[in-house]
Amino acid sequence: MTTETRVRHVVNDGGLDEWLDERRRLGQDGRDEVWDGVYHVVPHARSNHGKLAHKLSAELHEVARARGVNPTGEFNLGDANDYRIPDMGWTASPVDDADLYVPSVEIVVELESPGDETWQKVPFYFARGVREVWVIAPHDRGVRVLTSGGHDVGLSDVLGVTLAQIRAALGWD
């Protein structure tokens, strides 16, 4: 069975604020995002996303370390009124553990689910100075590396790895 994420616009005609407060109280808002002041309710990722992000980070750890970049799990990229939460990233700049919002990183990784908003996030990431966006589609084992010029490339300039090496790091060879 395939579950797709559905995007729906809701008008607050009463009760929405209470519902959002309840989501916060129950800890269900951990992946919700704010897009230019508009609140996006985002479901938690599929169970394999965390596993794949961890595997990718572990397998490319030494390569990344040699290049002077460090992995990060999910984080708020942007600022309080405009942020997205990628599945992971790599950064050359130290990130203060107390920071709630990170202005930019070198690489953002999005693990795509059918019907989600991954592709709508890509321009935002590049506008924030991200050098590469990796879109990984577990449902069809697709891997794409995009550069800020909007180009699909076969080699990550930041980590110096090919699409084949990324696929191998995910166990998809």
C-alpha positions in Angstrom: 0.0 0.0 0.0 1.4 3.4 -1.0 0.5 6.4 1.2 0.9 9.8 -0.4 1.2 13.1 1.3 -1.7 15.4 0.4 -1.4 19.2 0.3 -4.5 21.0 1.4 -5.1 24.7 2.1 -7.2 25.3 5.2 -9.0 28.5 6.2 -9.0 29.2 9.9 -12.7 29.5 10.6 -12.3 28.7 14.3 -10.7 25.8 16.1 -7.4 25.8 14.1 -5.4 27.6 16.8 -6.6 25.0 19.4 -5.8 22.2 17.0 -2.2 23.5 16.4 -1.8 24.0 20.2 -2.8 20.4 20.7 -0.3 19.2 18.1 2.4 21.1 20.0 1.3 19.7 23.3 1.4 16.1 21.9 4.8 16.7 20.1 3.2 16.2 16.7 4.5 19.4 15.2 8.2 18.5 15.1 8.4 18.6 11.3 5.9 21.5 10.7 7.4 24.3 8.7 6.7 28.0 8.1 6.9 29.1 4.4 7.1 32.9 4.2 4.8 33.2 7.2 2.4 30.4 6.1 2.3 27.4 8.5 2.7 24.0 6.8 1.6 20.9 8.7 4.1 18.2 7.7 3.6 14.6 8.6 6.6 12.8 10.2 8.7 11.0 7.6 8.4 7.4 6.6 10.2 5.0 8.9 12.9 4.3 6.3 13.9 8.0 6.0 15.8 8.1 9.3 17.5 4.8 8.6 18.6 6.0 5.1 19.8 9.4 6.4 21.8 7.7 9.1 23.3 5.2 6.7 24.2 7.9 4.2 25.9 10.0 7.0 27.8 7.0 8.4 29.0 5.7 5.0 30.1 9.1 3.8 31.5 10.2 7.2 35.2 9.9 6.3 34.8 11.5 2.9 32.9 14.4 4.4 35.4 14.8 7.2 38.3 14.9 4.8 36.5 17.7 2.9 35.9 19.7 6.1 32.1 19.2 6.3 30.1 17.6 9.1 26.7 15.9 8.9 23.6 17.2 10.6 20.2 15.5 11.1 17.0 17.3 10.6 17.2 21.0 11.3 15.4 24.3 10.7 17.0 26.0 7.7 16.1 29.7 7.5 14.6 32.0 10.2 11.5 32.1 12.4 9.1 33.3 9.7 10.5 31.3 6.8 12.1 27.9 7.3 12.1 24.4 6.0 13.3 21.1 7.6 15.5 19.0 5.4 16.0 15.3 6.3 19.8 16.0 6.8 22.6 18.1 5.5 26.3 18.7 5.6 27.9 22.0 6.8 31.4 23.4 6.9 30.3 26.1 9.4 30.0 25.2 13.1 26.4 25.1 14.2 25.8 26.2 17.7 23.7 23.5 19.5 21.5 26.2 21.0 20.6 27.7 17.6 17.0 27.0 16.5 17.5 28.2 13.0 20.5 27.6 10.7 20.9 30.2 8.0 22.5 27.9 5.4 24.6 24.7 4.9 26.7 23.3 2.0 24.4 20.3 1.2 20.7 19.7 2.0 19.4 16.2 1.6 15.7 15.6 1.0 14.3 12.1 1.1 11.3 12.3 -1.1 7.9 10.7 -0.4 5.3 10.4 -3.2 3.2 13.6 -3.2 5.3 15.6 -0.7 6.6 19.1 -1.1 10.3 18.2 -1.7 10.5 19.9 -5.1 8.8 23.1 -3.9 11.5 23.4 -1.3 14.5 23.3 -3.7 14.3 27.0 -4.8 14.1 28.1 -1.1 17.3 26.2 -0.3 19.3 27.7 -3.1 18.0 31.2 -2.2 19.4 30.6 1.3 22.9 29.9 -0.2 22.9 26.1 -0.1 25.4 24.8 -2.7 23.8 21.5 -3.4 20.4 19.8 -2.9 20.4 16.0 -3.0 16.9 14.6 -3.7 16.8 10.9 -2.8 13.6 9.0 -3.7 13.5 5.7 -1.8 10.3 4.6 -3.6 12.2 4.2 -6.9 15.8 4.4 -5.6 16.4 7.6 -7.4 19.3 10.0 -6.6 19.7 13.5 -7.9 22.3 16.1 -7.1 21.3 19.6 -8.0 23.5 22.7 -8.0 22.5 26.3 -7.3 22.4 26.9 -11.0 19.6 24.5 -11.2 21.7 21.8 -12.9 21.4 18.1 -12.4 25.0 16.9 -12.0 26.6 13.5 -11.7 29.2 14.5 -9.1 28.9 16.3 -5.8 31.4 19.2 -5.8 31.2 19.5 -2.1 31.9 15.9 -1.2 33.5 14.8 -4.4 31.3 11.7 -4.7 29.4 10.4 -7.8 25.7 9.4 -7.9 26.9 5.8 -8.0 28.9 6.3 -4.8 25.8 7.9 -3.1 23.7 4.9 -4.3 26.3 2.5 -2.9 26.3 4.4 0.4 22.6 3.9 0.6 23.0 0.2 -0.1 21.4 0.5 -3.5 24.2 -0.7 -5.8 
